[in-house]
Amino acid sequence: MIAHLFKLIWIQRSRNVWIVLELFVVSALMWFIVDYLTVMGITASTPTGFDIDHTYKVTLAVTQEWENNHVAYPEDSPEPWLNMQRIVARLREHPQVENVSVGSWHFPYCRSNMNNRFAHDSLHTSIDVLKVTPDYFRVFRVSGSDGNPEMLAAAISCGYVVSEEVEKRLFPGSSAVGQRITANGDEDEDGEAVTETFPIAGVTSLMKRTEFSRPARFIFYPLEERELAGQSETMLWRMVEICFRARAGVGADFAERFAKEMRAQLSVGNYYLSEITPISDFRDEQLQWVYDPMRYRIGFSIFFLINIFLGVIGTFWLRIEKRRSEIGLRMAVGSSRRQVLRQMMGEGIVLLLAAYVPAMLLCLNLSKMDLLSADYMDATPLRLLLNTVVTFMLLVVVVCLGTWYPARRSSKIEPAEALHYE
């Protein structure tokens, strides 16, 4: 059967060579389109490692010196930090508040960050630094491999916590817990950088900054109150963020109701409540920068896919329509409709294979030349294999659709009519 198909294709090689060239170009273009769509789909479906349902950020404002109700504190006074702690305590006492976290640039979808380079033995990597209190893991339900935030909340009290990606980079094939990493800290009196050592007490599960980003490298520092005790109100306002998790079932208008209810209680010293913002609002704002260009790219990709499908279907449809008399003649000499359908679809798949193999060799060579985007995912063998299989299956479906219906319609021709034409 296969030898017969090759013989028929070779006899009609002058026509088939153009179909193979078309399938070659289509296969290469479709491979890159499928790659983009599958990578974005896999990236979006990967868990972020945190939960922002019912989480909110408290935004405070500061009374300025020229305002009548401003309270003047001596320089290095601990009162500004104590006032902020009083605000946190009042939040914790509210019956609809589950947990409250305090930190620096620590909440999900925050656009500000700090980072440093860390090392273990000869391995180095850049890591984002988040200063948090133990309740951070409870508020955003960040957990380790055991799925329990309490383990990480206990770990941050006696050391440092890193994300899973840091463990993979600096401790490949082993656990980071109980290990130490180093980083260059501030300079000493001689102007030389002082090396700091950080004992790792816990490891989170895989974490990302957003749904459409690669796994991130985080290190969680315990928030040092002694560093904040002597800071001014303005500096604390810039450095410190307060977030909390509300209990389930508070309703969609909770932020507005809660702000009205707590406005007087959260006015302490020179601090007063500005607004309560759901963390989901920060998510929407952050992802807007991703969605806008992505919509256009996905739209164009789908548009090209539709055109590819229509082009391939049209090519095979026209090819079979021109062979109606041949199909009728085959039926006149004893071929059944099923045999005709199998032959036409078999020819289409053989032509696809003849074009697909060199097209894949081209795509794989282009990927080795770093022409395949690695913004969201590395060009691993699994990724290349997935693209190759998915693209081939889609093209097989398109070729079968382009041959099945016209071949089925042509096979209904009466043998006498086919012999008359012949």
Protein Blocks (a to p, Z undefined) as FASTA:
>chain_A
ZZmmmmmmmmmmmmmmmmmmmmmmmmmmmmmmmmmmmmmmmmmmpcghiafehiacdddd
dddfkbmklccddehiaklmmmmmmmmmmmmmpmkbmbdcddehkbghiabdcdddddeh
jbccddddddddfklmmmnopacfkopaklmmmmmmnmccddfklmmmmmghiafehpac
dddddddfkopacddddddfbdcddddfblbbcddddddddddfklmmmpcfklmmmmpc
cdddddehibjklmmmmmmmmmmmmpghjbccfbdcdfklmmmmmmmmmmmmmmmmmmmm
mmmmmmmmmmmmmmmmmmmmmmmmmmmmmmmnopafklmmmmmmmmmmmmmmmmmmmmmm
mmmmmmmnopaccklbccdfklmmmmmmmmmmmmmmmmmmmmmmmmmmmmmpcfklmmmm
ZZ
